[in-house]
Amino acid sequence: MSNKPSWSKNDQGKPRIDAHTKAKHKVIETYIENFICTLYGKGRKGITDFTIVDGFCGGGDYLDSESGSWRGSPTRIIEAVRSGYERASRNYNLDIEYIFIDEQKNHIDYLKSISLPSHGLEKLACTGSEVTQIGDFGSLTESLTFYEQEFEKIAQDIILPSWNDKRFYFFLLDPCGWTDVTMNTIRQINSHKKSEILFTYMIDSIRRFGLTKQRDILDRTFEAQGYFSEKFKDYEVEHEQQYFRNEIIRLFRDKGKAKFVFTFALISDSISKLAQKPIKRDSNRVLYYLIHLSNHERAVEVMKESFSREKNLIYQYYFEVYGYAFRSSEFYQRDQLDLRLDNINVDDNDFCVGILAKQIVNSKLIDDKGILYGDLRRLTVEKNPSLKNHYELLICQLRDEGEIEILRKNKFGKYQITTARQKYKKDDIVQRRRKYQTNLFFKSKFGI
């Protein structure tokens, strides 16, 4: 990540890709598809207008030691949108505006003249043109604008001033350096309800440079005065990692005004294979985080589902800090880590349900008067690795054990006990089971 990739109009000009960037691209592709399918396909009529910004798009293709070539984020975004459109199968139109930004002219030239046309996207690559495809259901109209400028300038001069509240905006911000995006811009984006950000936060570079000689730059760029202040000379590495991850969450909540924050850790190999000479690294150092910033808990759930497909590690630090992570497959093996992590099989439902149960019991969210199922998920969604099915498994388990009961509105608008085992509704009430229940109907704290 220290060497910026570069593209020129020949195959030798394509940069090589590493395992972490490949995992990141897969996460992005999976999430965009689910993002479009969820928002466009929801309810009777979902959201129909989207703007998707790739703030550091690069040239679009890479050299890959395994497959020969690798598609970068621009192509993956477009194809993911089309897959989400097809999956949604709705009979109304979908309008997508792509904005691809890179400050290097040769990167944009390569993307427009080589990368996109090689993947059958030459019409979309023509500046000012729209591409409309008529499916079995509604139509999909796409347009693409390129900018050869710094992201910050385009965001402040063009995107933010022309914001359309009828559209939903998604920003992929994957810079090569840690000073290319400011907290001010992130805060302005988050101020709009219909917005999400997936941001690469280069914590290892910040730890090595931003907290030492360039602390003043870190404070100006991310408004980080009062953050990352603890020293770690005498600490073991897991305490340091836990502290930095917590500070990132706190910083983006406080200064970035993000309602929901979730992270995906990209952990280093023991050896950097892309360097000219092998470089030994701390085998458990987080190189950078993908940070998802959003305004709605459903976005967190969709992102967690996307992250879970590409993780090969669910990590648990001390002090109950959880997250998803990716480590190159040739290095990762169970019980081979120096850092004391709980290494969990990616399909281990029991672990996720157990973590969720412990969290909910300790929080005392479920009491005699109950809590709405939607509120239960909203208040806990960022703090565990559990997905929607894990919540349902836990609720069923607690009910079968006689610990709780579920109440649902009947056709008369009154709550009564339900025996449903899945597909719980947001307005279902989860409450601790009453020892002596004389009537199925009762007046709860929700005023029913």
C-alpha positions as CSV (number, residue, x, y, z in Angstrom):
1,M,0.0,0.0,0.0
2,S,3.0,2.3,0.3
3,N,3.6,2.4,-3.5
4,K,0.9,4.1,-5.5
5,P,-0.3,2.0,-8.4
6,S,0.1,3.5,-11.9
7,W,-1.4,2.8,-15.3
8,S,-0.2,3.5,-18.8
9,K,-1.6,2.5,-22.2
10,N,0.1,-0.9,-22.4
11,D,-0.1,-4.1,-20.4
12,Q,3.2,-3.5,-18.8
13,G,1.8,-0.4,-17.3
14,K,-0.8,-2.2,-15.2
15,P,0.1,-2.6,-11.5
16,R,0.2,-5.9,-9.7
17,I,-2.6,-6.6,-7.2
18,D,-2.1,-8.1,-3.7
19,A,-4.4,-10.5,-1.8
20,H,-5.8,-7.8,0.5
21,T,-6.9,-5.5,-2.4
22,K,-8.6,-8.5,-4.1
23,A,-10.5,-9.2,-0.9
24,K,-11.4,-5.6,-0.7
25,H,-12.7,-5.6,-4.3
26,K,-14.9,-8.6,-3.6
27,V,-16.4,-6.9,-0.6
28,I,-17.2,-3.8,-2.7
29,E,-18.7,-5.9,-5.5
30,T,-20.8,-8.0,-3.2
31,Y,-22.0,-5.0,-1.2
32,I,-23.0,-2.8,-4.2
33,E,-25.1,-5.7,-5.6
34,N,-26.8,-6.2,-2.3
35,F,-27.1,-2.4,-1.8
36,I,-28.9,-1.9,-5.1
37,C,-31.1,-5.0,-4.7
38,T,-32.1,-4.0,-1.2
39,L,-32.9,-0.3,-1.7
40,Y,-34.3,-0.6,-5.3
41,G,-36.3,-3.7,-4.5
42,K,-37.7,-2.8,-1.1
43,G,-41.4,-2.4,-0.4
44,R,-44.0,-1.5,-3.0
45,K,-41.6,0.8,-4.7
46,G,-38.0,1.3,-3.7
47,I,-35.4,4.0,-4.4
48,T,-35.0,4.5,-8.1
49,D,-32.2,7.1,-8.4
50,F,-28.6,6.6,-7.3
51,T,-25.3,8.3,-7.6
52,I,-22.2,6.1,-7.1
53,V,-18.9,7.8,-6.6
54,D,-15.5,6.1,-6.9
55,G,-13.3,8.8,-5.5
56,F,-10.0,7.1,-6.4
57,C,-10.9,4.9,-9.3
58,G,-7.5,4.2,-10.8
59,G,-7.1,2.7,-14.3
60,G,-9.5,-0.2,-13.7
61,D,-7.3,-3.3,-14.3
62,Y,-4.5,-5.1,-12.5
63,L,-2.0,-7.9,-13.2
64,D,-2.8,-10.9,-11.0
65,S,-0.2,-13.7,-10.4
66,E,-3.0,-16.3,-10.1
67,S,-5.5,-15.4,-12.9
68,G,-3.3,-13.2,-15.1
69,S,-5.6,-10.1,-14.8
70,W,-8.0,-8.6,-12.3
71,R,-10.9,-6.2,-12.7
72,G,-10.6,-3.1,-10.5
73,S,-13.4,-1.2,-8.7
74,P,-14.9,0.8,-11.6
75,T,-15.8,-2.3,-13.7
76,R,-16.9,-4.3,-10.5
77,I,-19.2,-1.4,-9.5
78,I,-21.0,-1.3,-12.8
79,E,-21.4,-5.0,-13.0
80,A,-22.6,-5.2,-9.4
81,V,-25.2,-2.6,-10.1
82,R,-26.5,-4.6,-13.1
83,S,-26.6,-7.8,-11.0
84,G,-28.5,-6.0,-8.2
85,Y,-31.0,-4.6,-10.8
86,E,-31.7,-8.0,-12.2
87,R,-32.0,-9.7,-8.8
88,A,-34.6,-7.1,-7.7
89,S,-36.8,-7.9,-10.7
90,R,-38.9,-4.7,-10.3
91,N,-41.2,-3.3,-13.0
92,Y,-40.1,0.4,-12.6
93,N,-37.1,2.2,-13.9
94,L,-33.7,2.5,-12.2
95,D,-31.4,5.5,-12.9
96,I,-27.7,5.2,-12.0
97,E,-25.2,8.0,-12.2
98,Y,-21.5,6.9,-11.9
99,I,-18.8,9.4,-11.0
100,F,-15.2,8.2,-11.4
101,I,-12.5,10.4,-10.1
102,D,-8.7,10.2,-10.3
103,E,-6.2,13.0,-10.2
104,Q,-3.9,11.2,-12.6
105,K,-4.8,11.8,-16.3
106,N,-3.1,8.6,-17.4
107,H,-5.3,6.6,-15.1
108,I,-8.5,8.1,-16.5
109,D,-7.2,7.7,-20.0
110,Y,-6.4,4.0,-19.4
111,L,-9.9,3.4,-17.8
112,K,-11.7,5.1,-20.7
113,S,-9.8,3.7,-23.6
114,I,-8.6,0.3,-22.5
115,S,-10.2,-1.0,-19.3
116,L,-13.9,-0.3,-19.7
117,P,-14.0,-1.2,-23.5
118,S,-12.2,-4.5,-22.8
119,H,-15.1,-5.4,-20.5
120,G,-17.8,-4.5,-23.0
121,L,-18.5,-1.0,-21.5
122,E,-17.2,1.1,-24.4
123,K,-20.6,2.9,-24.8
124,L,-20.7,3.9,-21.2
125,A,-17.1,5.1,-21.4
126,C,-18.1,7.8,-24.0
127,T,-18.4,11.0,-22.0
128,G,-21.9,12.5,-21.9
129,S,-23.6,9.4,-23.2
130,E,-26.4,7.4,-21.5
131,V,-26.9,3.7,-21.7
132,T,-30.4,2.2,-21.3
133,Q,-31.2,-1.4,-21.2
134,I,-34.7,-2.8,-21.2
135,G,-35.0,-5.9,-19.0
136,D,-37.9,-8.3,-18.4
137,F,-39.2,-5.8,-15.9
138,G,-38.2,-2.1,-15.6
139,S,-35.4,-0.4,-17.5
140,L,-31.9,0.5,-16.3
141,T,-30.4,3.9,-17.4
142,E,-26.7,4.5,-16.6
143,S,-24.5,7.6,-17.2
144,L,-20.8,8.0,-16.4
145,T,-18.8,11.2,-15.7
146,F,-15.0,11.2,-15.4
147,Y,-13.0,13.9,-13.4
148,E,-9.3,14.3,-13.6
149,Q,-8.9,16.1,-10.3
150,E,-8.3,15.5,-6.6
151,F,-11.4,13.9,-4.9
152,E,-11.6,16.7,-2.3
153,K,-11.8,19.4,-5.0
154,I,-14.5,17.6,-7.0
155,A,-16.5,16.8,-3.8
156,Q,-16.4,20.4,-2.5
157,D,-16.8,22.2,-5.9
158,I,-19.3,19.9,-7.7
159,I,-20.8,17.0,-5.9
160,L,-21.8,18.5,-2.5
161,P,-23.1,21.8,-4.0
162,S,-25.3,20.0,-6.5
163,W,-26.6,17.4,-4.1
164,N,-30.1,16.0,-5.0
165,D,-32.0,14.8,-1.9
166,K,-34.2,12.6,-4.2
167,R,-31.1,10.5,-5.0
168,F,-29.2,8.0,-2.8
169,Y,-25.4,8.5,-2.8
170,F,-22.8,5.9,-2.2
171,F,-19.1,6.9,-1.9
172,L,-16.2,4.4,-2.4
173,L,-13.2,6.2,-1.0
174,D,-10.0,4.1,-1.4
175,P,-7.1,6.5,-1.4
176,C,-3.4,5.4,-1.5
177,G,-2.5,7.9,1.1
178,W,-4.0,8.8,4.5
179,T,-4.2,12.6,3.8
180,D,-6.4,12.5,0.7
181,V,-9.8,12.7,2.4
182,T,-10.7,15.1,5.1
183,M,-13.1,14.7,8.0
184,N,-14.9,17.8,6.9
185,T,-16.0,16.2,3.6
186,I,-16.9,13.0,5.4
187,R,-19.1,14.9,7.8
188,Q,-20.8,16.8,5.0
189,I,-21.6,13.6,3.2
190,N,-23.0,12.0,6.4
191,S,-25.2,15.0,7.0
192,H,-27.5,13.7,4.2
193,K,-29.8,10.9,5.2
194,K,-29.5,9.1,1.9
195,S,-25.8,8.5,1.9
196,E,-23.2,5.9,2.7
197,I,-19.4,5.8,2.7
198,L,-17.0,2.8,2.4
199,F,-13.6,4.3,3.3
200,T,-10.1,2.8,3.4
201,Y,-8.5,4.1,6.6
202,M,-4.8,3.4,6.6
203,I,-4.3,2.9,10.3
204,D,-0.8,1.3,10.0
205,S,0.5,4.4,8.1
206,I,-1.2,6.7,10.6
207,R,0.3,4.7,13.5
208,R,3.8,5.0,12.0
209,F,3.8,8.5,10.7
210,G,0.6,10.4,11.7
211,L,1.2,9.9,15.4
212,T,4.9,10.9,15.3
213,K,6.4,13.4,12.9
214,Q,3.2,14.3,11.1
215,R,0.8,14.6,14.0
216,D,-0.1,18.1,13.0
217,I,-1.2,16.8,9.5
218,L,-3.3,14.1,11.1
219,D,-5.0,16.6,13.4
220,R,-5.8,19.0,10.5
221,T,-7.0,16.3,8.1
222,F,-9.1,14.2,10.5
223,E,-9.7,16.7,13.3
224,A,-8.0,14.2,15.6
225,Q,-7.0,16.4,18.5
226,G,-7.7,14.4,21.7
227,Y,-7.7,11.1,19.8
228,F,-5.0,8.4,19.5
229,S,-3.2,10.0,22.5
230,E,-2.3,6.8,24.4
231,K,1.3,5.5,24.2
232,F,2.0,1.8,23.7
233,K,5.7,1.2,24.4
234,D,4.9,-1.2,27.2
235,Y,1.8,-2.7,25.8
236,E,1.3,-6.0,24.0
237,V,0.2,-5.7,20.4
238,E,-3.5,-6.8,21.0
239,H,-4.0,-3.9,23.4
240,E,-2.7,-1.5,20.9
241,Q,-4.9,-2.9,18.1
242,Q,-7.9,-2.8,20.3
243,Y,-7.2,0.8,21.3
244,F,-6.7,2.1,17.8
245,R,-9.9,0.4,16.5
246,N,-11.9,1.9,19.3
247,E,-10.5,5.4,18.6
248,I,-11.3,5.0,14.9
249,I,-14.9,4.3,15.8
250,R,-15.1,7.1,18.3
251,L,-13.5,9.6,15.9
252,F,-15.9,8.9,13.0
253,R,-18.9,8.9,15.2
254,D,-17.9,12.2,16.9
255,K,-16.3,14.2,14.1
256,G,-17.7,12.4,11.1
257,K,-21.3,12.4,12.5
258,A,-21.8,8.8,11.4
259,K,-24.7,7.1,13.1
260,F,-23.5,3.6,12.4
261,V,-19.9,2.5,11.9
262,F,-18.6,-1.0,11.1
263,T,-15.1,-2.2,10.2
264,F,-13.4,-4.9,8.2
265,A,-9.7,-5.4,9.1
266,L,-7.1,-6.1,6.4
267,I,-4.3,-7.9,8.4
268,S,-0.7,-8.1,7.2
269,D,1.1,-11.2,6.0
270,S,4.3,-12.1,7.8
271,I,6.2,-11.3,4.5
272,S,5.4,-8.6,2.0
273,K,5.5,-10.4,-1.3
274,L,5.1,-7.2,-3.4
275,A,8.3,-5.6,-2.1
276,Q,11.5,-5.9,-4.1
277,K,13.1,-7.5,-1.0
278,P,11.1,-9.6,1.5
279,I,10.1,-7.5,4.5
280,K,9.3,-9.2,7.7
281,R,6.2,-7.7,9.4
282,D,4.3,-8.2,12.6
283,S,2.1,-11.0,11.5
284,N,-1.0,-9.6,13.2
285,R,-0.7,-5.9,12.4
286,V,-3.8,-4.4,10.9
287,L,-2.6,-2.6,7.7
288,Y,-5.9,-0.7,7.1
289,Y,-9.6,-0.9,7.8
290,L,-12.5,-0.7,5.5
291,I,-14.9,1.5,7.4
292,H,-18.5,1.6,6.5
293,L,-20.4,4.7,7.5
294,S,-24.1,4.9,7.3
295,N,-27.3,6.4,8.7
296,H,-29.4,3.3,9.0
297,E,-29.1,0.0,10.8
298,R,-30.2,-2.0,7.7
299,A,-27.2,-0.7,5.8
300,V,-25.0,-2.1,8.6
301,E,-26.7,-5.5,8.2
302,V,-26.2,-5.6,4.5
303,M,-22.6,-4.6,4.8
304,K,-22.0,-7.2,7.5
305,E,-23.4,-9.8,5.2
306,S,-21.0,-8.7,2.4
307,F,-18.0,-8.6,4.7
308,S,-18.9,-12.1,6.1
309,R,-18.4,-13.7,2.6
310,E,-14.8,-12.5,2.3
311,K,-13.6,-12.9,5.8
312,N,-11.4,-15.7,6.9
313,L,-11.2,-14.6,10.4
314,I,-13.6,-13.3,13.1
315,Y,-11.4,-11.7,15.6
316,Q,-12.1,-11.1,19.3
317,Y,-9.8,-8.7,21.1
318,Y,-9.8,-8.3,24.8
319,F,-12.5,-6.0,26.2
320,E,-15.1,-7.4,23.9
321,V,-14.0,-5.8,20.6
322,Y,-15.2,-7.7,17.6
323,G,-14.9,-7.4,13.8
324,Y,-14.4,-9.2,10.6
325,A,-10.9,-9.6,9.1
326,F,-9.1,-10.9,6.1
327,R,-5.6,-12.4,6.0
328,S,-3.9,-13.9,3.0
329,S,-5.0,-17.6,2.8
330,E,-1.5,-18.9,2.5
331,F,-0.6,-17.5,5.9
332,Y,-3.8,-18.0,7.8
333,Q,-4.1,-21.3,9.7
334,R,-6.1,-22.1,12.8
335,D,-4.0,-21.8,16.0
336,Q,-1.0,-20.5,14.2
337,L,-1.3,-16.9,15.4
338,D,1.0,-15.2,17.8
339,L,-1.6,-12.7,18.8
340,R,-4.2,-14.3,21.1
341,L,-7.3,-14.2,18.9
342,D,-10.3,-16.4,19.0
343,N,-10.1,-17.9,15.4
344,I,-13.5,-18.9,14.4
345,N,-14.6,-21.0,11.4
346,V,-16.5,-18.8,9.0
347,D,-19.6,-21.0,9.3
348,D,-19.6,-21.2,13.1
349,N,-23.2,-20.1,13.9
350,D,-22.8,-21.3,17.5
351,F,-20.0,-18.8,18.1
352,C,-21.9,-15.8,16.7
353,V,-25.1,-16.7,18.5
354,G,-23.1,-17.2,21.8
355,I,-21.5,-13.8,21.4
356,L,-24.8,-12.2,20.7
357,A,-26.4,-13.9,23.7
358,K,-23.7,-12.7,26.0
359,Q,-24.0,-9.1,24.7
360,I,-27.8,-9.0,25.0
361,V,-27.8,-10.5,28.5
362,N,-25.1,-8.1,29.8
363,S,-26.9,-5.1,28.3
364,K,-30.2,-6.1,30.0
365,L,-32.2,-4.9,27.0
366,I,-34.8,-7.6,27.4
367,D,-36.9,-7.0,30.6
368,D,-40.4,-7.7,31.9
369,K,-41.9,-4.9,29.8
370,G,-40.0,-5.9,26.6
371,I,-38.3,-4.3,23.7
372,L,-39.2,-4.0,20.1
373,Y,-37.3,-6.5,18.0
374,G,-36.3,-3.7,15.6
375,D,-34.8,-1.7,18.5
376,L,-33.0,-4.7,19.8
377,R,-31.2,-5.2,16.5
378,R,-30.6,-1.4,16.0
379,L,-28.9,-1.0,19.4
380,T,-26.6,-4.0,19.0
381,V,-25.9,-4.4,15.3
382,E,-22.5,-2.6,15.3
383,K,-21.2,-4.5,18.4
384,N,-21.1,-8.1,17.3
385,P,-20.3,-10.2,14.2
386,S,-23.8,-11.7,14.1
387,L,-26.1,-11.6,11.0
388,K,-29.9,-11.5,10.8
389,N,-30.2,-15.3,11.0
390,H,-28.1,-15.3,14.2
391,Y,-30.6,-13.0,15.9
392,E,-33.4,-15.3,14.8
393,L,-31.6,-18.4,16.1
394,L,-30.9,-16.7,19.4
395,I,-34.5,-15.5,19.9
396,C,-35.8,-19.1,19.1
397,Q,-33.3,-20.6,21.5
398,L,-34.2,-18.3,24.3
399,R,-37.9,-18.8,23.8
400,D,-37.6,-22.6,23.6
401,E,-35.7,-22.5,26.9
402,G,-38.5,-20.5,28.5
403,E,-36.4,-17.4,29.0
404,I,-38.4,-15.0,26.8
405,E,-41.7,-14.8,24.8
406,I,-42.5,-13.0,21.6
407,L,-45.6,-10.9,21.1
408,R,-47.0,-9.8,17.8
409,K,-49.9,-7.6,16.8
410,N,-53.1,-9.5,15.7
411,K,-55.6,-8.2,13.2
412,F,-57.2,-6.1,15.9
413,G,-54.0,-4.3,16.7
414,K,-53.5,-6.0,20.0
415,Y,-50.3,-7.8,21.0
416,Q,-50.5,-11.5,21.7
417,I,-47.9,-14.3,22.1
418,T,-46.8,-15.8,18.8
419,T,-45.1,-19.1,18.1
420,A,-43.3,-17.8,15.0
421,R,-39.8,-19.2,14.7
422,Q,-38.3,-16.9,12.1
423,K,-39.0,-13.7,10.1
424,Y,-39.6,-11.6,13.1
425,K,-41.0,-8.2,12.5
426,K,-39.6,-4.9,13.7
427,D,-42.7,-4.2,15.9
428,D,-42.7,-7.6,17.5
429,I,-42.0,-7.3,21.3
430,V,-39.3,-9.5,22.9
431,Q,-39.8,-9.7,26.6
432,R,-38.6,-11.7,29.5
433,R,-41.2,-14.5,30.2
434,R,-43.7,-13.8,32.9
435,K,-43.8,-16.5,35.5
436,Y,-47.6,-16.1,36.0
437,Q,-49.3,-15.0,32.9
438,T,-53.1,-14.9,33.3
439,N,-54.0,-13.1,30.1
440,L,-52.6,-13.1,26.6
441,F,-53.3,-9.4,26.3
442,F,-51.6,-6.8,28.4
443,K,-50.7,-3.2,28.4
444,S,-47.0,-2.8,27.7
445,K,-44.6,0.2,27.9
446,F,-45.4,0.8,24.2
447,G,-48.9,2.1,25.1
448,I,-50.8,-0.9,23.6
